[in-house]
Amino acid sequence: MGSWLKRELSSLHEVAVYDVDPARSDVSSLEELAGYAKVVIVAVPFWEAAAVLRSLAPLSSGRLVMDIATFKEGVVEAYGAFPQDARVATVHPMFGPGAPSLRGQRVLVMEIPGRLGAAEAFRFWAEAGAAAEWGDLQKHDFYVSC
């Protein structure tokens, strides 16, 4: 999904990808990416999202950080390691990388309790052409598992 998002967001933003596979990366490390980016979208398999977020936390000062993990268990807790000046949100695209474009696709934006960033994340997705909607974090995993 990271490569798909890069393609879709590149017309509006300068975009770089960091992947553990160097052949799929534009930068050499997570540290380089965090130094470069104002917005970071963590687009990894859901079972890796919390670990990647914890690695990103000390590098996230002043940035907007979002994950797109399918399931949020453990992910939301990982945001507890982020500094208070990092803005954070958890997001769920209601489509997959087979979608023809981001335009009009539903994206649920959910607030991390006690943290700023959800409103900025909502604007980010809406300005990119997605149909941004507010999601209920408490009900998210239940709805996705049905």
C-alpha positions in Angstrom: 0.0 0.0 0.0 3.0 2.3 0.6 3.9 2.4 -3.1 0.3 2.9 -4.1 0.1 5.9 -1.7 3.3 7.3 -3.0 1.8 7.3 -6.5 -1.4 8.9 -5.4 0.1 11.5 -3.1 3.0 12.5 -5.4 0.9 14.9 -7.4 0.3 17.0 -4.3 3.4 16.4 -2.1 7.0 15.5 -2.3 6.9 11.8 -1.2 9.6 9.4 -0.2 9.3 5.8 0.9 11.4 3.9 3.4 11.1 0.1 3.1 13.2 -2.6 4.7 13.9 -3.7 1.1 16.4 -1.2 -0.2 15.2 -1.7 -3.8 11.8 -0.3 -2.8 13.2 2.6 -0.8 13.9 6.3 -1.7 15.9 6.9 1.5 18.4 4.7 3.3 16.9 4.7 6.8 13.9 5.5 9.0 16.0 8.3 10.5 16.6 9.8 7.1 12.9 9.7 6.3 11.9 11.3 9.5 14.4 14.0 9.0 12.9 14.7 5.6 9.2 14.4 6.2 6.6 16.7 7.8 4.0 13.9 7.5 4.8 10.3 8.0 2.3 7.5 7.0 3.2 4.1 8.4 2.0 1.6 5.8 3.3 -1.8 6.9 1.6 -5.1 7.6 -0.6 -4.6 10.7 1.4 -7.0 12.8 4.5 -4.7 12.3 2.8 -1.4 12.8 3.3 -1.0 16.5 7.0 -1.8 16.3 7.6 0.6 13.5 5.7 3.3 15.4 7.9 2.7 18.5 11.0 3.0 16.3 9.7 6.2 14.8 8.6 7.8 18.1 11.9 9.4 19.1 12.2 10.8 15.5 8.7 12.3 15.3 9.0 15.7 17.1 7.0 18.3 15.2 5.6 15.9 12.7 2.2 14.5 11.8 2.4 10.7 12.1 -0.4 8.3 11.0 -0.7 4.6 10.6 -3.0 2.8 8.2 -3.0 -0.5 10.1 -6.0 -2.7 9.5 -6.2 -3.6 13.2 -5.5 -1.1 15.9 -4.7 -3.4 18.9 -1.2 -2.4 20.1 -1.0 0.4 17.6 -2.8 3.0 19.6 -0.7 2.1 22.7 2.5 2.7 20.6 1.6 6.3 20.2 2.2 6.7 24.0 5.9 6.7 23.3 5.6 9.8 21.0 6.7 13.3 22.3 3.8 15.7 23.0 4.8 17.9 20.1 4.2 15.1 17.6 0.7 15.1 16.1 -0.7 11.7 15.7 -3.8 9.9 14.3 -4.7 6.4 13.3 -6.3 6.0 9.9 -8.1 3.2 8.0 -8.4 3.4 4.3 -11.6 1.5 3.4 -10.1 0.3 0.1 -7.0 -1.5 -1.0 -4.2 -0.9 -3.5 -6.4 -2.1 -6.3 -8.5 1.1 -6.1 -8.1 3.2 -9.3 -7.2 6.3 -7.3 -7.5 8.0 -4.0 -10.2 10.4 -5.3 -13.5 9.7 -3.5 -12.2 6.7 -1.6 -13.4 6.4 2.1 -10.7 7.0 4.7 -11.6 6.8 8.4 -9.6 9.1 10.6 -9.6 8.3 14.3 -8.2 10.3 17.2 -5.6 8.9 19.5 -7.1 9.7 23.0 -5.5 12.7 24.6 -3.4 13.6 21.5 -3.5 16.3 18.8 -3.3 15.4 15.2 -6.6 13.9 14.1 -8.0 17.2 12.7 -4.8 17.7 10.7 -4.9 14.1 9.4 -8.6 14.6 8.4 -7.6 17.7 6.4 -4.6 15.9 4.8 -6.8 13.1 3.4 -9.6 15.4 2.4 -7.2 17.7 0.6 -5.8 14.7 -1.2 -9.2 13.9 -2.6 -10.3 11.1 -0.3 -13.7 11.0 1.3 -12.4 11.5 4.8 -14.7 10.5 7.6 -14.5 10.4 11.4 -14.2 6.9 12.7 -14.9 5.5 16.2 -11.6 4.0 17.5 -13.5 2.0 20.2 -15.5 0.2 17.6 -12.9 0.0 14.8 -11.5 -3.5 15.3 -14.9 -5.0 15.8 -16.2 -3.6 12.5 -13.1 -4.7 10.6 -13.3 -8.3 12.0 -16.9 -8.8 10.9 
